[in-house]
Amino acid sequence: MHWWLPGAYASAPAVGLWIVARMPAAIVAAIFGTPAASFWLNHAGDTVFVGGWVVSAALLWLSRRRAARPPPAESDSVAHPPSRPGRGTRDSATAPSARLAAGDLKRFVRAPGGSPGRAFRR
């Protein structure tokens, strides 16, 4: 069942009730036997319309798909094993950029007059 069906199917009778409620007061009073019939028909149309769409909203809410739950978290020691001595520190002396020697940079610098393809070869 689609979530919007109760609201859509309740709208047709509500519109019918509203149309009858807006007929001339003498005709409505003659058909229903009371001068307050227009008020009650209009109120009934409002109630049917709102009730249908409230049911549709409830169906939409109850039929929503929830996101899958994430897998259980691993313990911290499994996800992040302890680093080996001398590795994993972030000070400037052990940073990879500080460990490069001047000769190592020649591989990455393009020689004057060289082709662009040869710039990154080892």
DRENPA-3360 file (N, C-alpha, C; in nm, 2 decimals, always signed):
BEGIN
1 = MHWWLPGA = +0.08/-0.12/+0.00/+0.00/+0.00/+0.00/+0.09/+0.12/+0.00 ~ +0.06/+0.22/-0.09/+0.13/+0.34/-0.09/+0.09/+0.43/+0.02 ~ +0.18/+0.51/+0.07/+0.16/+0.60/+0.19/+0.05/+0.71/+0.15 ~ +0.04/+0.75/+0.03/-0.04/+0.86/-0.01/-0.19/+0.82/-0.03 ~ -0.22/+0.69/-0.04/-0.35/+0.65/-0.07/-0.46/+0.69/+0.02 ~ -0.44/+0.68/+0.16/-0.55/+0.73/+0.24/-0.58/+0.88/+0.23 ~ -0.48/+0.96/+0.21/-0.50/+1.10/+0.19/-0.57/+1.13/+0.05 ~ -0.53/+1.06/-0.05/-0.59/+1.08/-0.18/-0.74/+1.04/-0.18;
9 = YASAPAVG = -0.76/+0.92/-0.12/-0.90/+0.87/-0.12/-0.99/+0.94/-0.03 ~ -0.94/+1.01/+0.08/-1.02/+1.09/+0.17/-1.05/+1.22/+0.11 ~ -0.97/+1.27/+0.01/-0.99/+1.40/-0.05/-1.12/+1.40/-0.13 ~ -1.15/+1.30/-0.20/-1.27/+1.30/-0.29/-1.40/+1.32/-0.20 ~ -1.42/+1.24/-0.10/-1.54/+1.27/-0.02/-1.54/+1.40/+0.05 ~ -1.42/+1.45/+0.09/-1.41/+1.58/+0.15/-1.45/+1.69/+0.05 ~ -1.41/+1.68/-0.07/-1.45/+1.78/-0.17/-1.60/+1.77/-0.19 ~ -1.65/+1.65/-0.20/-1.80/+1.64/-0.21/-1.88/+1.70/-0.10;
17 = LWIVARMP = -1.83/+1.68/+0.02/-1.90/+1.74/+0.14/-1.89/+1.90/+0.13 ~ -1.77/+1.95/+0.09/-1.76/+2.09/+0.08/-1.85/+2.15/-0.03 ~ -1.86/+2.08/-0.14/-1.95/+2.13/-0.24/-2.09/+2.13/-0.20 ~ -2.14/+2.03/-0.13/-2.28/+2.03/-0.08/-2.29/+2.13/+0.03 ~ -2.19/+2.16/+0.11/-2.20/+2.26/+0.22/-2.22/+2.40/+0.16 ~ -2.17/+2.42/+0.04/-2.17/+2.55/-0.02/-2.29/+2.58/-0.12 ~ -2.38/+2.48/-0.12/-2.50/+2.50/-0.19/-2.59/+2.60/-0.12 ~ -2.69/+2.66/-0.19/-2.77/+2.75/-0.12/-2.83/+2.70/+0.01;
25 = AAIVAAIF = -2.84/+2.78/+0.11/-2.88/+2.74/+0.25/-3.02/+2.68/+0.25 ~ -3.11/+2.73/+0.17/-3.24/+2.68/+0.17/-3.25/+2.53/+0.12 ~ -3.17/+2.50/+0.02/-3.17/+2.37/-0.04/-3.11/+2.27/+0.06 ~ -2.99/+2.31/+0.12/-2.93/+2.22/+0.22/-3.02/+2.20/+0.34 ~ -3.08/+2.30/+0.39/-3.17/+2.29/+0.50/-3.29/+2.20/+0.47 ~ -3.34/+2.21/+0.35/-3.45/+2.12/+0.30/-3.41/+1.98/+0.29 ~ -3.29/+1.95/+0.24/-3.24/+1.81/+0.23/-3.21/+1.75/+0.36 ~ -3.14/+1.82/+0.45/-3.09/+1.76/+0.57/-3.18/+1.80/+0.69;
33 = GTPAASFW = -3.27/+1.89/+0.68/-3.37/+1.91/+0.78/-3.32/+2.00/+0.90 ~ -3.21/+2.07/+0.88/-3.16/+2.16/+0.99/-3.10/+2.28/+0.92 ~ -3.11/+2.40/+0.97/-3.04/+2.51/+0.91/-2.89/+2.51/+0.93 ~ -2.84/+2.44/+1.03/-2.70/+2.43/+1.06/-2.63/+2.33/+0.97 ~ -2.70/+2.27/+0.88/-2.64/+2.16/+0.80/-2.51/+2.20/+0.72 ~ -2.51/+2.32/+0.67/-2.40/+2.37/+0.59/-2.27/+2.37/+0.68 ~ -2.29/+2.42/+0.80/-2.18/+2.43/+0.90/-2.12/+2.29/+0.92 ~ -2.21/+2.19/+0.95/-2.17/+2.06/+0.99/-2.11/+1.98/+0.87;
41 = LNHAGDTV = -2.17/+2.01/+0.75/-2.11/+1.94/+0.63/-1.97/+2.00/+0.60 ~ -1.95/+2.13/+0.62/-1.82/+2.19/+0.60/-1.72/+2.13/+0.70 ~ -1.76/+2.12/+0.82/-1.68/+2.06/+0.93/-1.65/+1.92/+0.90 ~ -1.74/+1.84/+0.86/-1.72/+1.70/+0.82/-1.62/+1.69/+0.71 ~ -1.63/+1.77/+0.61/-1.53/+1.77/+0.50/-1.39/+1.80/+0.55 ~ -1.38/+1.90/+0.64/-1.25/+1.93/+0.69/-1.19/+1.81/+0.77 ~ -1.28/+1.75/+0.85/-1.23/+1.64/+0.93/-1.19/+1.52/+0.85 ~ -1.27/+1.49/+0.74/-1.23/+1.37/+0.65/-1.10/+1.40/+0.58;
49 = FVGGWVVS = -1.08/+1.52/+0.53/-0.96/+1.56/+0.46/-0.84/+1.55/+0.55 ~ -0.85/+1.61/+0.66/-0.73/+1.61/+0.75/-0.70/+1.47/+0.81 ~ -0.81/+1.40/+0.84/-0.79/+1.26/+0.89/-0.72/+1.17/+0.79 ~ -0.76/+1.19/+0.66/-0.69/+1.11/+0.56/-0.55/+1.14/+0.54 ~ -0.51/+1.26/+0.55/-0.37/+1.30/+0.53/-0.29/+1.27/+0.66 ~ -0.36/+1.27/+0.77/-0.28/+1.23/+0.90/-0.25/+1.08/+0.89 ~ -0.34/+1.00/+0.84/-0.32/+0.86/+0.82/-0.20/+0.84/+0.72 ~ -0.21/+0.92/+0.61/-0.10/+0.91/+0.52/+0.04/+0.94/+0.58;
57 = AALLWLSR = +0.04/+1.05/+0.66/+0.16/+1.09/+0.72/+0.21/+0.98/+0.82 ~ +0.12/+0.92/+0.89/+0.16/+0.81/+0.98/+0.22/+0.69/+0.90 ~ +0.15/+0.66/+0.79/+0.21/+0.55/+0.70/+0.34/+0.58/+0.65 ~ +0.36/+0.70/+0.61/+0.49/+0.75/+0.56/+0.60/+0.73/+0.67 ~ +0.56/+0.78/+0.79/+0.66/+0.77/+0.90/+0.69/+0.63/+0.94 ~ +0.59/+0.54/+0.94/+0.61/+0.41/+0.99/+0.68/+0.32/+0.88 ~ +0.67/+0.36/+0.75/+0.73/+0.27/+0.65/+0.86/+0.32/+0.60 ~ +0.92/+0.42/+0.67/+1.05/+0.47/+0.63/+1.16/+0.37/+0.65;
65 = RRAARPPP = +1.25/+0.38/+0.56/+1.37/+0.29/+0.57/+1.47/+0.35/+0.66 ~ +1.52/+0.28/+0.75/+1.63/+0.33/+0.84/+1.76/+0.29/+0.78 ~ +1.86/+0.37/+0.81/+2.00/+0.35/+0.76/+2.05/+0.22/+0.84 ~ +2.13/+0.15/+0.77/+2.19/+0.03/+0.83/+2.28/+0.07/+0.94 ~ +2.28/-0.01/+1.04/+2.36/+0.01/+1.16/+2.51/-0.02/+1.12 ~ +2.60/+0.07/+1.17/+2.74/+0.04/+1.13/+2.79/-0.09/+1.21 ~ +2.89/-0.15/+1.15/+2.94/-0.27/+1.22/+3.00/-0.24/+1.36 ~ +3.00/-0.33/+1.45/+3.05/-0.30/+1.58/+3.20/-0.25/+1.57;
73 = AESDSVAH = +3.23/-0.15/+1.65/+3.36/-0.09/+1.65/+3.46/-0.19/+1.70 ~ +3.58/-0.19/+1.64/+3.69/-0.27/+1.68/+3.75/-0.21/+1.80 ~ +3.82/-0.28/+1.88/+3.89/-0.23/+2.00/+4.00/-0.14/+1.94 ~ +4.04/-0.04/+2.02/+4.14/+0.06/+1.98/+4.28/-0.01/+1.95 ~ +4.31/-0.11/+2.02/+4.44/-0.18/+2.00/+4.44/-0.25/+1.86 ~ +4.33/-0.30/+1.82/+4.32/-0.37/+1.69/+4.32/-0.26/+1.57 ~ +4.24/-0.16/+1.59/+4.23/-0.06/+1.48/+4.36/+0.02/+1.47 ~ +4.42/+0.06/+1.58/+4.54/+0.14/+1.58/+4.65/+0.07/+1.66;
81 = PPSRPGRG = +4.73/-0.02/+1.60/+4.83/-0.09/+1.68/+4.94/+0.01/+1.72 ~ +5.00/-0.02/+1.83/+5.10/+0.07/+1.88/+5.22/+0.09/+1.78 ~ +5.27/+0.21/+1.77/+5.38/+0.23/+1.67/+5.51/+0.17/+1.72 ~ +5.60/+0.14/+1.63/+5.73/+0.09/+1.66/+5.82/+0.20/+1.71 ~ +5.92/+0.17/+1.79/+6.01/+0.28/+1.84/+6.07/+0.35/+1.72 ~ +6.07/+0.49/+1.73/+6.13/+0.57/+1.63/+6.04/+0.60/+1.51 ~ +5.92/+0.55/+1.51/+5.83/+0.57/+1.40/+5.70/+0.63/+1.46 ~ +5.63/+0.70/+1.38/+5.50/+0.75/+1.42/+5.50/+0.88/+1.50;
89 = TRDSATAP = +5.62/+0.94/+1.52/+5.63/+1.07/+1.59/+5.61/+1.18/+1.48 ~ +5.56/+1.29/+1.52/+5.54/+1.40/+1.43/+5.63/+1.52/+1.45 ~ +5.74/+1.50/+1.51/+5.83/+1.62/+1.52/+5.90/+1.64/+1.39 ~ +5.96/+1.76/+1.37/+6.02/+1.80/+1.24/+6.14/+1.72/+1.21 ~ +6.21/+1.66/+1.31/+6.34/+1.59/+1.29/+6.31/+1.46/+1.22 ~ +6.20/+1.40/+1.24/+6.17/+1.27/+1.18/+6.07/+1.28/+1.07 ~ +6.03/+1.39/+1.04/+5.93/+1.41/+0.93/+5.99/+1.36/+0.80 ~ +5.92/+1.30/+0.71/+5.98/+1.25/+0.58/+6.05/+1.36/+0.50;
97 = SARLAAGD = +6.00/+1.49/+0.50/+6.06/+1.59/+0.43/+6.19/+1.63/+0.48 ~ +6.21/+1.61/+0.61/+6.34/+1.65/+0.67/+6.45/+1.54/+0.64 ~ +6.41/+1.42/+0.62/+6.50/+1.31/+0.59/+6.55/+1.30/+0.45 ~ +6.49/+1.38/+0.36/+6.53/+1.38/+0.22/+6.67/+1.45/+0.21 ~ +6.76/+1.39/+0.14/+6.88/+1.46/+0.11/+6.87/+1.54/-0.02 ~ +6.96/+1.63/-0.04/+6.96/+1.71/-0.16/+6.97/+1.63/-0.28 ~ +7.04/+1.52/-0.28/+7.05/+1.44/-0.40/+6.93/+1.37/-0.44 ~ +6.84/+1.34/-0.34/+6.72/+1.27/-0.36/+6.62/+1.36/-0.44;
105 = LKRFVRAP = +6.63/+1.49/-0.43/+6.54/+1.58/-0.50/+6.57/+1.59/-0.65 ~ +6.69/+1.55/-0.69/+6.72/+1.55/-0.84/+6.63/+1.47/-0.92 ~ +6.58/+1.36/-0.86/+6.48/+1.28/-0.93/+6.35/+1.35/-0.97 ~ +6.31/+1.44/-0.89/+6.18/+1.51/-0.90/+6.19/+1.64/-0.97 ~ +6.31/+1.69/-1.00/+6.32/+1.83/-1.06/+6.35/+1.81/-1.21 ~ +6.28/+1.88/-1.29/+6.30/+1.87/-1.43/+6.43/+1.94/-1.47 ~ +6.51/+1.87/-1.55/+6.64/+1.93/-1.60/+6.61/+2.04/-1.70 ~ +6.69/+2.14/-1.71/+6.67/+2.25/-1.81/+6.68/+2.19/-1.95;
113 = GGSPGRAF = +6.58/+2.22/-2.04/+6.58/+2.17/-2.17/+6.53/+2.02/-2.19 ~ +6.50/+1.96/-2.08/+6.46/+1.82/-2.08/+6.31/+1.81/-2.12 ~ +6.27/+1.70/-2.16/+6.12/+1.68/-2.20/+6.04/+1.66/-2.07 ~ +5.91/+1.70/-2.08/+5.83/+1.69/-1.96/+5.82/+1.54/-1.91 ~ +5.83/+1.45/-2.01/+5.81/+1.31/-1.97/+5.93/+1.26/-1.89 ~ +6.04/+1.32/-1.91/+6.16/+1.27/-1.84/+6.17/+1.33/-1.70 ~ +6.09/+1.42/-1.66/+6.10/+1.49/-1.54/+6.08/+1.40/-1.42 ~ +5.99/+1.30/-1.43/+5.96/+1.22/-1.31/+6.01/+1.08/-1.32;
121 = RR = +6.10/+1.06/-1.42/+6.16/+0.92/-1.42/+6.27/+0.91/-1.32 ~ +6.30/+0.79/-1.28/+6.40/+0.76/-1.18/+6.53/+0.73/-1.25;
% end
